[in-house]
Amino acid sequence: MPRSAELLGAVDVYFRALHTCDVELLDSVFHPASSLFDGDEGTITVDPYPAWREVVANRPSPASVGQDRDDEIIVVDWLSDTAAMVRVRLRVLDSIFVDQLSFVDGPDGWRIVAKAWHLESIIASPLP
């Protein structure tokens, strides 16, 4: 039986971490060897987690500018009791992203082992 509550808790940690730019929270949900993938520019860009972590650590957080959390789970696809794909949509400052998160449940709980992301839109209106 899949452990839905634990997986959804890990997704919530991901949302909270990006809303506050809390890299310690990110560390608790990303596997240290994970990578992030993007194809929006016509080529595949691959960022190792530690490099992307630094980007998050050095940008203003949505929370710091008064932006409310704006995130949702679109779909959870169970591959097995210990592996799932979760597609989410979230706002980070003026950008709306759709992320495909590959989770694996291991000794440290549910961890993101890969992330493919897409910039869905940019909001032209001022924050929040």
Secondary structure, 3 states (H helix, E strand, C coil): CCCHHHHHHHHHHHHHHHHHCCHHHHHHHEEEEEEEEECCCCCCEEEEHHHHHHHHHCCCCCHHHCCCCCEEEEEEEEEECCEEEEEEEEEECCEEEEEEEEEEEECCEEEEEEEEEEEEEECCCCCC
